């Protein structure tokens, strides 16, 4: 076809140029062959694959060329109209198949034929002229479609406007086809995100399709146009576009029949959200429920109400209830009713704006009406879903200490409409017991117990709940009766519950001792192969930690310390009974508790538990990988560091004793780190831990530094600062400065530390100049004057001379330094120390040039006066 098509084009062009000798015998045969070829290609395009359809575009153009040749041999209006119609439809096929090169050729030939017809159109009879207008409109619409595909929206608008002028003059079929083409072209624009252009074309399409009476086909097209127009307007979000969307939605609603989709109402809801008029959503949903068939569109309608319920459950409940009560057939739509039932339960639970007591009344009334409406029992799925929602709501309220609300949700879960099974019923009743216990409603706790089945009464949790009740009532005999029942169970949860009984039995030491004895008898009885001492202690610790996770309770710290110490002693004396994982667990929990104590200010227990953590971790065998061993040692070090931190904060201890202990612990940690650093350096696979250990060294040095500072050991302070040089960080140096910056320490000592920190950072361009200037300010505020200050100033002036644009000293800080140096220099001058005075004043003048020329000129002038006055 690539070879034949150019030949046909050349012959067609030649015949147009030189003309023919008039009709001949080949004319009719050529006409039949051209029409059959074009029609055959058109039919084949409906079923063939993409690549074949692209080739068929060329075949159709070839057929058009044959039609044109036939018209040149035997010219006629019919032949020209036929050629233009074929070319126009071929052009549309090229657009659909994205055959750009064939489309260009086709458009060129179509334009030529069109101009030929247009030049003689003034002489057409009425019927011929109307046919010409129809073909003209179709061509413009096709060109509009091509322009959109090519991305030339302005040209597309031009063609669309020319087509619109003739569309309504022709007939309904053309109007419908025109609207359909504009819609398809608008989809292309919408997919490109050109929503304003999409809306422009769709408005024109809507005006065209609305001109004639609506058939079922045109109604479908109109609905499609309206839907895409609204979505485009909602994307634009201007006031004009939103108004267009609102008007178009009204048009869509007028087209709605019972079997229609819910699209207009979904779009109306989106519009309400954008405009911020969400109060209108309830009325939109109600219109939808009353206008369309719920059974035909159930999932879509339920989805819209569910979305609404997420933001306004109170109003959504009205919509659910109306649909549930009035719009479904209990016999045919039982499944739909069940889905609405579950949705209603969920909406009541999600409604946070309404009081729970009001929701209880509403949901109770709904359960009663549902019980009358349903013609058969709820399915297991519906019942279990509703029960699960109420259970989750009740437990959630319990976790947030909203026990009264918890009682409401749990009580609703026992309503007869849900037909709760015995297992779930017992679970709800035990949860209700617990809620009433937390409300101190002892009578209701007993009432719940009396309504339980014998199996539920004898359950482990029910007996434990009754133990707590009798503990609150201080009834020792009944508490002992519950303990005897508890110990008779062969369940793994017995041991932690017995432990809880022992821990929480505040009302009777006798019962507490009995609880512990029963616990030990349970462990030493038939359970020792399954329950170890480690897991027993672990279960008690877990229960305590669960309480502490809700809020820190200092009264548990002593118990936890005892537990960790006993675990450490037991593991040390019986190494095989504790696994590595268990030791790690005890180490991790003790570490976390120690850290919590540090944060909460319980420093005594933080120190003791952190020390116990280090000893627990130390018990882990060395038959593990070197990397894991090093990680454990890092863990042990951090526990030791928490111990040091807590110890440094313990009140009411003699400061000398306190800081001597801190120094000793810090030195021991340093020794351990130095050994580990050597190991890291000797083993390449441990290089990743190098940075971690360097951080540890700095943390340890900070406590060394603070202890030596508090003990007044200046030489030790100098030594620590020197040792920290190679692994220092800006955070470390800033912390050292902040620690020393206290007037309780001698000024000379502060000056020494400040100048040392400044000297080792001044030449490092990575250290912010603002930080350096703050340290210099602290140094210059000291009354001590020594050579180190002059050295620092010299280094500052050198850094100022080479500072980068993104790390400059603040000008006001440089001005302050210059002023301080000047004042100090003048003071020295007039007090007789002319040599030092000159140095300070000179540094002031050198600094002033980095402030501004005015300050520099002023200081130089003043220096001349000062030096002359002192000489005189």
FENDA-V963388 format. One line per field, one symbol per residue. burial: + if it has 24 or more other C-alpha atoms within 12 Angstrom, else -. A space follows every 10 residues. Layout:
burial=???
This chain:
burial=----+--++- ++--+----- ------+--+ +--++-+++- ++--+----- --++++++++ ++++++++++ +++++-+-++ ++++++++++ +++++++++- -++++++-++ +-++--++-- ---------- ++++++++++ +++++++++- --+--++-++ ++++-+++-+ -+++++++++ ++++++++++ ---+++++++ ++++++++++ +------+++ ++++++++++ +++++++--- ++-+++++++ +++-++---+ ++++++++++ ++-+-----+ ++-+++++++ +++++-++-+ ++-++++++- -+++++++++ +++++-++-+ --++++++++ ++++++++++ +----+--++ -+++-++--+ +-++--+++- -+++++++++ ++++++++-- --++++++++ +++++-++++ ---+++++++ ++++++++-- -+--++-++- -+---+++++ ++++++++++ +++--+--++ -++++++++- -+++++++++ +++++--+-- ++-+++-+++ -++---+--- ++++++++++ +++++----- ---+-++-++ +-++++++-- +------+-+ -+++++++++ ++++++++-- ++++++++++ ++++++++++ +-------++ ++++++++++ ++++++++++ -------+++ +++-+++-++ -++--++--+ -----+--++ -+++++++++ ++++++++++ +--+--++-+ +--++-++++ -++++++-++ +-----++++ ++++++++++ +++-+-+++- ++++++++++ ++--+--+++ -++++++-++ --+----++- --++++++++ ++++++--+- -----+++++ ++++++++++ +---++--++ --+--+---- --
